[in-house]
């Protein structure tokens, strides 16, 4: 697949991750440890799986993209959870979910291309 860092979906997922990380680090320790650690891991997993899969066969890359897509959906779920327990505002939730919806669509198209 070549250089994964040239993929728009990788760049998008990689660039939003620091925002998520910094947001979680602004929460109290218990919230960071519980929902925050899950949110950070799922958000990080998206671009990490893209990078991992890019060096593999087309079939394995498609599998890694599927894993990244699952992590993207998980991230959106954790964002909703954070909103539901008043850790983030509606505006922050909508902005982040919107970004991850775009990433999810890009991953879906990439996986379809690879199959």
C-alpha positions, 0 to 999 in steps of 0.5 A: 500500500505504500506509505501509510502516512500519505493516507488522508484517513491516517492523517485525520485519525492521527491529527485528532488523537492529541485533541482527545488525549488532551481532553481526557487529561483535563478530567479528574483522575478517576474519570481518566482512569475509567472512561478516559483510558478506554477512549484514549486506547480506542482513538489511538488504535485507529491510526495505529491499525492503519499503520500496521496494516499498510505494510502487510498483504492486501488481505491483511491490510483489509483486516487491519482496516476492519479493526480500525473501523471497530475502534472508530465505532468504539471511540464514538461510543466512549465519546457519547458515554463521556457526554452522558456523564457530563464530562464533555459538552454537547458541542464537544461531543458533536465535533468529535463524533462528526470527525470520527464519522468522517474517519469511519466513512473513509475507513469503510471506503478503503476496506471496500477498495481492498476487498 
